[in-house]
Amino acid sequence: MTVTLAPPVRIGKAAVWALGILAVATGALESVVAPTLPLLQRELNMSPAEGALLSVVLLVTGALVTPVAGKFGDRYGGKRVLIRLMAVVCTGGLVSALAPNLPVLLLGQVLQGAMVGALPLSFVLVRTHLPAGESKVAIGVVSGLFVGGGMAGTLSAGPVAEGLSRHWMFALPTIVVIGATLLVNRLMPSDPPSRSDDAGVDWPGLVLLSGTLLTLMLVLALAPAIGSQPLVLGTLIVVLAAFVTGWTAVERRAASPMVDLRMLARPAMWQSSVLTFVICVGTSMAAYLVPQLFAVPADDYGFGADATEIGFFLLPGAVAASLAGPMSGIGARRFGSRAVVTTGIVLMAAALVALSAVHTEVWHLVVGKALIALANGLCVTAMVTSTATSVDRSDTGIATSLVLVTRVIGFAVGSQAGGAILTAGTPSGSDVPAASAFVTGFVIAGVVTALSLLVVRTMSKGVKE
């Protein structure tokens, strides 16, 4: 007897906006540590090494969880996995809010890292319950709101921590995450599993992929210190190569692999991954360099801005980033993904090169950073929507999660590169980098971004609707 599955229930705007509210809240919760790291170091008596560990642990956990969450969402249903994942995130937020010391705060951050997997699961739900054209716009809205939430968290974390306490800067967004999760659970219909569970879970592939990503993030974190720790870095590179080799061998033989390597070989997949990585390298270099330039003392060549002023200067970038997602989704629907990506890359490269030449006034940096944030949102959202709509519905979660992992890696590489450039450009005995170091950083970021146009030329135009 053949069982005919009912078509998925079409969702309305309320369900999409519930996912958007969840994206804003998780984006805010993800971003509160970075701007308040000096405050946390003082209050918890952390060493610089411990501060570095706190700043990267959520990123590492997110890189590990994201592909697994996407795969499980494809297999067992996006809503089912999303709600369980957010229960872990809410627990992590509460642990972070109540943490009396560093070990407990680290545990909370590890649990919070699961939030990065919420995006591919949201894309699974949108793709399941909406037609292709509308799903592009909805994915753009959710992506843009996640970015906007991250910027809002960056701007508000300092004032909340100083005005109330460090506990509230975790508690407030966690409360919103809890409310948004309940809203999604109520408004979002359940989606049926896309695949049978008969093949089981590829546990060896999962473990090897997790080891690969974890080792890669450690390599990136230690790369700037290669001069002082060459043996450790070399050992990690060997371990990384072993993990990659083992993972590739296992995935080729697995009956139901965690990541189908044939999918990675598809043009839409490798193009999206490469472009997302390169674009995020350029974006994160600017995201690191611009606040550093704001903070350079006015007696030298900077502006002597404090944390509150820097947050205010970055506000236009937050607005631009939140608008970029919906704009990209609409543009991809009307003109195709390639046109949107090309526009974003040209805009970003031009802004970076312009900043290298003109950065003597606050408004130069404000406008340049806003244009870069807008361009990044246009490009990354177009890549995610292109990927989500170019693979089978059953592969939406894992495909988009892989693109998001390359986003994480790109940001890590760009931040480390920006820090290395400023470190190398700081004269002996001084705490202030030479002005030429900022120029070099902006130029390198602009050139790297422009080179990605070579990959864009190989893209298909994308479906226009």
Secondary structure, DSSP 8 states (H G I E B T S, - for coil): ------------HHHHHHHHHHHHHHHHHHTSTGGGHHHHHHHTT--HHHHHHHHHHHHHHHHHHHHHHHHHHHHH-HHHHHHHHHHHHHHHHHHHHH--SHHHHHHHHHHHGGGGGHHHHHHHHHHHHS-HHHHHHHHHHHHHHHHHHHHHHHHHHHHHHHHT-HHHHHHHHHHHHHHHHHHHHHHS-----SS-GGG---HHHHHHHHHHHHHHHHHHHHGGGTTT-HHHHHHHHHHHHHHHHHHHHHHHH-SS-SS-HHHHTSHHHHHHHHHHHHHHHHHHHHHHHHHHHHHS-TTTTS----HHHHHHHHHHHHHHHHHHHHHHHHHHHHH-HHHHHHHHHHHHHHHHHHHHH--SSHHHHHHHHHHHHHHHHHHHHHHHHHHHHHS-GGGHHHHHHHHHHHHHHHHHHHHHHHHHHHHHTS-TT-SS--HHHHHHHHHHHHHHHHHTHHHHTTS------
